[in-house]
Amino acid sequence: MMYPFMTLSDNTEIVHSELLPDEKVKVYIEKPIYNGFKSAECYIPGYDWKNIDGFTKDELKYYDELIHSVSHVILELSREGGIDNAANF
């Protein structure tokens, strides 16, 4: 299951999974572009990027820094069943 986390001003959507059996969380980024989407997955902790489609190195650097800055929140929410089920948010 994927849970909504953040929508950026350029309509980029960031969602995350529940805590996976390997104690990681999948963070999925999708940005609408003409005739489709750019997308990428990042697994935290570890910040392993996979399935990158359309993003430049500079864009990935931006998203990597963003995810680093909020990973503690994403990890907590992944244990709570997303932001809608989180008790302290």
DRENFIGU-10412 format. One record per atom (N, C-alpha, C): x, z, y; atom name. Coordinates in nm, 2 decimals. Layout:
+--------+--------+--------+-------+
|      X |      Z |      Y | atomo |
+--------+--------+--------+-------+
|      X |      Z |      Y |    CA |
...
+--------+--------+--------+-------+
This chain:
+--------+--------+--------+-------+
|      X |      Z |      Y | atomo |
+--------+--------+--------+-------+
|   0.08 |   0.00 |  -0.12 |     N |
|   0.00 |   0.00 |   0.00 |    CA |
|   0.09 |   0.00 |   0.12 |     C |
|   0.05 |  -0.08 |   0.22 |     N |
|   0.12 |  -0.08 |   0.35 |    CA |
|   0.03 |  -0.02 |   0.46 |     C |
|   0.10 |   0.06 |   0.55 |     N |
|   0.03 |   0.13 |   0.65 |    CA |
|   0.08 |   0.08 |   0.79 |     C |
|  -0.02 |   0.06 |   0.88 |     N |
|   0.03 |   0.02 |   1.02 |    CA |
|   0.11 |   0.13 |   1.08 |     C |
|   0.21 |   0.08 |   1.16 |     N |
|   0.29 |   0.18 |   1.23 |    CA |
|   0.30 |   0.14 |   1.38 |     C |
|   0.33 |   0.02 |   1.42 |     N |
|   0.35 |  -0.01 |   1.56 |    CA |
|   0.32 |  -0.16 |   1.58 |     C |
|   0.26 |  -0.19 |   1.70 |     N |
|   0.25 |  -0.32 |   1.75 |    CA |
|   0.33 |  -0.33 |   1.88 |     C |
|   0.42 |  -0.42 |   1.89 |     N |
|   0.50 |  -0.44 |   2.01 |    CA |
|   0.43 |  -0.53 |   2.11 |     C |
|   0.48 |  -0.53 |   2.23 |     N |
|   0.41 |  -0.61 |   2.34 |    CA |
|   0.41 |  -0.76 |   2.31 |     C |
|   0.50 |  -0.81 |   2.23 |     N |
|   0.50 |  -0.95 |   2.19 |    CA |
|   0.42 |  -0.98 |   2.07 |     C |
|   0.33 |  -0.88 |   2.03 |     N |
|   0.25 |  -0.89 |   1.91 |    CA |
|   0.32 |  -0.88 |   1.77 |     C |
|   0.44 |  -0.84 |   1.78 |     N |
|   0.52 |  -0.81 |   1.65 |    CA |
|   0.45 |  -0.69 |   1.59 |     C |
|   0.42 |  -0.70 |   1.46 |     N |
|   0.36 |  -0.59 |   1.38 |    CA |
|   0.47 |  -0.53 |   1.30 |     C |
|   0.47 |  -0.39 |   1.29 |     N |
|   0.56 |  -0.32 |   1.21 |    CA |
|   0.47 |  -0.23 |   1.12 |     C |
|   0.49 |  -0.25 |   0.99 |     N |
|   0.41 |  -0.17 |   0.89 |    CA |
|   0.51 |  -0.11 |   0.79 |     C |
|   0.46 |  -0.01 |   0.72 |     N |
|   0.55 |   0.06 |   0.62 |    CA |
|   0.47 |   0.09 |   0.49 |     C |
|   0.55 |   0.11 |   0.39 |     N |
|   0.49 |   0.14 |   0.26 |    CA |
|   0.48 |   0.29 |   0.24 |     C |
|   0.42 |   0.33 |   0.13 |     N |
|   0.43 |   0.47 |   0.09 |    CA |
|   0.57 |   0.50 |   0.04 |     C |
|   0.60 |   0.62 |   0.02 |     N |
|   0.73 |   0.65 |  -0.04 |    CA |
|   0.74 |   0.59 |  -0.18 |     C |
|   0.84 |   0.50 |  -0.20 |     N |
|   0.85 |   0.43 |  -0.33 |    CA |
|   0.92 |   0.52 |  -0.43 |     C |
|   0.91 |   0.49 |  -0.56 |     N |
|   0.97 |   0.57 |  -0.67 |    CA |
|   1.12 |   0.59 |  -0.65 |     C |
|   1.19 |   0.50 |  -0.59 |     N |
|   1.33 |   0.52 |  -0.56 |    CA |
|   1.36 |   0.60 |  -0.44 |     C |
|   1.26 |   0.66 |  -0.38 |     N |
|   1.27 |   0.74 |  -0.26 |    CA |
|   1.30 |   0.66 |  -0.13 |     C |
|   1.27 |   0.53 |  -0.14 |     N |
|   1.29 |   0.45 |  -0.02 |    CA |
|   1.15 |   0.41 |   0.03 |     C |
|   1.15 |   0.36 |   0.15 |     N |
|   1.03 |   0.31 |   0.22 |    CA |
|   1.06 |   0.17 |   0.27 |     C |
|   0.97 |   0.08 |   0.24 |     N |
|   0.98 |  -0.06 |   0.28 |    CA |
|   0.91 |  -0.07 |   0.42 |     C |
|   0.99 |  -0.12 |   0.52 |     N |
|   0.94 |  -0.14 |   0.65 |    CA |
|   0.93 |  -0.30 |   0.67 |     C |
|   0.81 |  -0.35 |   0.70 |     N |
|   0.79 |  -0.49 |   0.71 |    CA |
|   0.76 |  -0.53 |   0.86 |     C |
|   0.83 |  -0.63 |   0.91 |     N |
|   0.82 |  -0.67 |   1.04 |    CA |
|   0.77 |  -0.82 |   1.04 |     C |
|   0.66 |  -0.84 |   1.12 |     N |
|   0.61 |  -0.98 |   1.12 |    CA |
|   0.58 |  -1.01 |   1.27 |     C |
|   0.63 |  -1.13 |   1.31 |     N |
|   0.61 |  -1.17 |   1.45 |    CA |
|   0.55 |  -1.31 |   1.45 |     C |
|   0.43 |  -1.32 |   1.52 |     N |
|   0.37 |  -1.45 |   1.52 |    CA |
|   0.45 |  -1.55 |   1.61 |     C |
|   0.46 |  -1.67 |   1.56 |     N |
|   0.52 |  -1.78 |   1.63 |    CA |
|   0.43 |  -1.90 |   1.62 |     C |
|   0.45 |  -2.00 |   1.69 |     N |
|   0.37 |  -2.13 |   1.68 |    CA |
|   0.37 |  -2.17 |   1.54 |     C |
|   0.26 |  -2.19 |   1.48 |     N |
|   0.24 |  -2.24 |   1.35 |    CA |
|   0.29 |  -2.15 |   1.24 |     C |
|   0.29 |  -2.02 |   1.26 |     N |
|   0.33 |  -1.93 |   1.15 |    CA |
|   0.38 |  -1.79 |   1.20 |     C |
|   0.48 |  -1.74 |   1.12 |     N |
|   0.53 |  -1.61 |   1.15 |    CA |
|   0.68 |  -1.60 |   1.12 |     C |
|   0.75 |  -1.51 |   1.19 |     N |
|   0.89 |  -1.47 |   1.15 |    CA |
|   0.86 |  -1.34 |   1.07 |     C |
|   0.95 |  -1.31 |   0.97 |     N |
|   0.93 |  -1.18 |   0.90 |    CA |
|   1.06 |  -1.13 |   0.84 |     C |
|   1.06 |  -1.01 |   0.81 |     N |
|   1.17 |  -0.94 |   0.75 |    CA |
|   1.13 |  -0.81 |   0.69 |     C |
|   1.21 |  -0.76 |   0.59 |     N |
|   1.19 |  -0.63 |   0.53 |    CA |
|   1.31 |  -0.55 |   0.55 |     C |
|   1.29 |  -0.42 |   0.57 |     N |
|   1.40 |  -0.33 |   0.58 |    CA |
|   1.37 |  -0.21 |   0.49 |     C |
|   1.46 |  -0.17 |   0.41 |     N |
|   1.44 |  -0.05 |   0.32 |    CA |
|   1.52 |   0.07 |   0.37 |     C |
|   1.44 |   0.18 |   0.40 |     N |
|   1.51 |   0.30 |   0.46 |    CA |
|   1.49 |   0.41 |   0.36 |     C |
|   1.58 |   0.51 |   0.35 |     N |
|   1.71 |   0.51 |   0.43 |    CA |
|   1.80 |   0.41 |   0.36 |     C |
|   1.90 |   0.37 |   0.43 |     N |
|   2.00 |   0.27 |   0.38 |    CA |
|   2.00 |   0.15 |   0.47 |     C |
|   1.88 |   0.12 |   0.53 |     N |
|   1.87 |   0.00 |   0.62 |    CA |
|   1.91 |  -0.13 |   0.56 |     C |
|   1.86 |  -0.15 |   0.44 |     N |
|   1.89 |  -0.27 |   0.36 |    CA |
|   1.79 |  -0.38 |   0.40 |     C |
|   1.84 |  -0.49 |   0.46 |     N |
|   1.75 |  -0.60 |   0.50 |    CA |
|   1.74 |  -0.70 |   0.39 |     C |
|   1.61 |  -0.75 |   0.37 |     N |
|   1.58 |  -0.85 |   0.27 |    CA |
|   1.48 |  -0.94 |   0.32 |     C |
|   1.47 |  -1.06 |   0.26 |     N |
|   1.36 |  -1.15 |   0.28 |    CA |
|   1.35 |  -1.19 |   0.43 |     C |
|   1.46 |  -1.21 |   0.50 |     N |
|   1.46 |  -1.24 |   0.64 |    CA |
|   1.42 |  -1.39 |   0.66 |     C |
|   1.32 |  -1.41 |   0.74 |     N |
|   1.27 |  -1.55 |   0.76 |    CA |
|   1.24 |  -1.57 |   0.91 |     C |
|   1.34 |  -1.65 |   0.97 |     N |
|   1.32 |  -1.69 |   1.11 |    CA |
|   1.38 |  -1.61 |   1.22 |     C |
|   1.42 |  -1.48 |   1.19 |     N |
|   1.47 |  -1.40 |   1.29 |    CA |
|   1.62 |  -1.43 |   1.31 |     C |
|   1.67 |  -1.43 |   1.44 |     N |
|   1.81 |  -1.45 |   1.47 |    CA |
|   1.88 |  -1.32 |   1.45 |     C |
|   2.02 |  -1.33 |   1.45 |     N |
|   2.10 |  -1.21 |   1.44 |    CA |
|   2.07 |  -1.11 |   1.55 |     C |
|   2.05 |  -1.16 |   1.67 |     N |
|   2.02 |  -1.07 |   1.78 |    CA |
|   1.89 |  -1.00 |   1.77 |     C |
|   1.79 |  -1.07 |   1.72 |     N |
|   1.66 |  -1.01 |   1.69 |    CA |
|   1.67 |  -0.90 |   1.59 |     C |
|   1.74 |  -0.93 |   1.48 |     N |
|   1.75 |  -0.83 |   1.37 |    CA |
|   1.83 |  -0.71 |   1.42 |     C |
|   1.93 |  -0.73 |   1.51 |     N |
|   2.00 |  -0.62 |   1.56 |    CA |
|   1.90 |  -0.53 |   1.64 |     C |
|   1.81 |  -0.59 |   1.72 |     N |
|   1.71 |  -0.52 |   1.80 |    CA |
|   1.62 |  -0.44 |   1.70 |     C |
|   1.57 |  -0.50 |   1.60 |     N |
|   1.48 |  -0.43 |   1.51 |    CA |
|   1.55 |  -0.33 |   1.43 |     C |
|   1.68 |  -0.35 |   1.39 |     N |
|   1.75 |  -0.25 |   1.32 |    CA |
|   1.77 |  -0.12 |   1.41 |     C |
|   1.80 |  -0.14 |   1.53 |     N |
|   1.82 |  -0.03 |   1.63 |    CA |
|   1.68 |   0.04 |   1.64 |     C |
|   1.57 |  -0.03 |   1.65 |     N |
|   1.44 |   0.03 |   1.67 |    CA |
|   1.41 |   0.11 |   1.54 |     C |
|   1.43 |   0.05 |   1.43 |     N |
|   1.39 |   0.12 |   1.30 |    CA |
|   1.48 |   0.25 |   1.29 |     C |
|   1.61 |   0.24 |   1.32 |     N |
|   1.70 |   0.36 |   1.32 |    CA |
|   1.64 |   0.47 |   1.41 |     C |
|   1.59 |   0.43 |   1.52 |     N |
|   1.54 |   0.53 |   1.62 |    CA |
|   1.41 |   0.60 |   1.57 |     C |
|   1.33 |   0.54 |   1.49 |     N |
|   1.20 |   0.59 |   1.44 |    CA |
|   1.19 |   0.62 |   1.29 |     C |
|   1.30 |   0.60 |   1.22 |     N |
|   1.30 |   0.61 |   1.08 |    CA |
|   1.25 |   0.75 |   1.03 |     C |
|   1.29 |   0.85 |   1.10 |     N |
|   1.24 |   0.99 |   1.06 |    CA |
|   1.09 |   1.00 |   1.07 |     C |
|   1.03 |   0.93 |   1.16 |     N |
|   0.88 |   0.93 |   1.17 |    CA |
|   0.82 |   0.85 |   1.06 |     C |
|   0.88 |   0.73 |   1.03 |     N |
|   0.83 |   0.64 |   0.92 |    CA |
|   0.84 |   0.71 |   0.79 |     C |
|   0.95 |   0.78 |   0.76 |     N |
|   0.97 |   0.85 |   0.64 |    CA |
|   0.87 |   0.96 |   0.62 |     C |
|   0.84 |   1.03 |   0.73 |     N |
|   0.74 |   1.14 |   0.72 |    CA |
|   0.60 |   1.08 |   0.70 |     C |
|   0.57 |   0.98 |   0.77 |     N |
|   0.44 |   0.91 |   0.75 |    CA |
|   0.42 |   0.85 |   0.61 |     C |
|   0.53 |   0.81 |   0.56 |     N |
|   0.52 |   0.75 |   0.42 |    CA |
|   0.48 |   0.85 |   0.32 |     C |
|   0.51 |   0.98 |   0.34 |     N |
|   0.47 |   1.09 |   0.25 |    CA |
|   0.33 |   1.13 |   0.28 |     C |
|   0.28 |   1.11 |   0.40 |     N |
|   0.15 |   1.16 |   0.44 |    CA |
|   0.04 |   1.05 |   0.41 |     C |
|   0.07 |   0.93 |   0.37 |     N |
|  -0.03 |   0.83 |   0.35 |    CA |
|  -0.06 |   0.75 |   0.48 |     C |
|   0.04 |   0.74 |   0.57 |     N |
|   0.02 |   0.66 |   0.69 |    CA |
|  -0.02 |   0.75 |   0.81 |     C |
|  -0.02 |   0.69 |   0.92 |     N |
|  -0.05 |   0.77 |   1.05 |    CA |
|  -0.20 |   0.82 |   1.05 |     C |
|  -0.29 |   0.75 |   0.99 |     N |
|  -0.43 |   0.79 |   0.99 |    CA |
|  -0.45 |   0.92 |   0.90 |     C |
|  -0.36 |   0.95 |   0.81 |     N |
|  -0.37 |   1.07 |   0.73 |    CA |
|  -0.28 |   1.18 |   0.76 |     C |
|  -0.19 |   1.15 |   0.86 |     N |
|  -0.09 |   1.25 |   0.89 |    CA |
|  -0.15 |   1.37 |   0.97 |     C |
|  -0.11 |   1.49 |   0.93 |     N |
|  -0.17 |   1.61 |   0.98 |    CA |
|  -0.11 |   1.64 |   1.12 |     C |
|   0.01 |   1.61 |   1.15 |     N |
|   0.08 |   1.65 |   1.27 |    CA |
|   0.09 |   1.55 |   1.37 |     C |
|   0.03 |   1.43 |   1.35 |     N |
|   0.05 |   1.32 |   1.45 |    CA |
|  -0.08 |   1.29 |   1.52 |     C |
+--------+--------+--------+-------+
